[in-house]
Amino acid sequence: MWNREERWVVGAKLYIPISLLTSLCMSAAIPATAQTATSGTKKPAIARIVEDVPGPNERVTKNLIRVNATKTPSGFNVPRYVSLKYSTSNGRTGPSSNHPVAWQYSKRGLPMIVVAETEIWRKVRDVNGDESWMKRRLLDGKRMVLVRSEITLRAKPSSNSRKQATAGKGALLELESCDTKNWCRVTDTQSQLSGYALRSMLWGAAPL
C-alpha cells in the first residue's frame, strides 16, 4: 500500500528564454519542464525543456542512503517515491526558504525520489538525477510513473493479453501495483483507462 504523505526529468536538454516557457508548456509533445535559477535572482533566468526519458539501463537510483522509517521525521522509509502535488514547484539548494531556487518544476504528478528529509523539507532526486530541497507540502505520496517509450497497456499481465490502450513516451500514469513477474497495473488519470505494462518501461516503478 502506497503512503499518502506527499507529489519531475532526463536526457537531451534545450535551453530557451524563460519568456517562451508558458507557450512551450502548452505543447503535448513536451513531457515535462524545469527551470534553473542563478543565486542572485528571485526568478529563474532560463528554462530547461526535458525531451527524453531515461532508458531501463540508466539508473538514477544509485548512491542512495537507506534509513528505516523508525528513524525518519516522517515515519516513512528513505528512499521512497513521491510525486509533485502542484503544477509549479520550487526545488531549492538547501532546506530553507532562504536558499536560492535551483529548479522550478512545471509538471504536476512527476515522480521523484526522496533521498533525505527533515521535519519540513525533503531532498528529492528527479529522473535526470538532479537533487534539490522541497517543502513537504509540495509532495504527494500518490505513486506516479513516467513512460520510457510508447507502450501497450494489456488487459492482463501478459504480452499476449488483449490491448487496452496505448501510452506514449513521457506520459504520466498512476501506479496501482506491481506483481512478482514485473508487470504493473497503471491508470491514465485523464481517460481513466487501466491496464498492465512491464515495470522496466515505467520510470518510478523500480524497487528502491
Summary of the structure (lengths in Angstrom):
residues: 208
radius of gyration: 16.9
end to end distance: 15.0
largest distance: 55.9
contacts: 655
relative contact order: 0.19
helix: 8%
strand: 39%
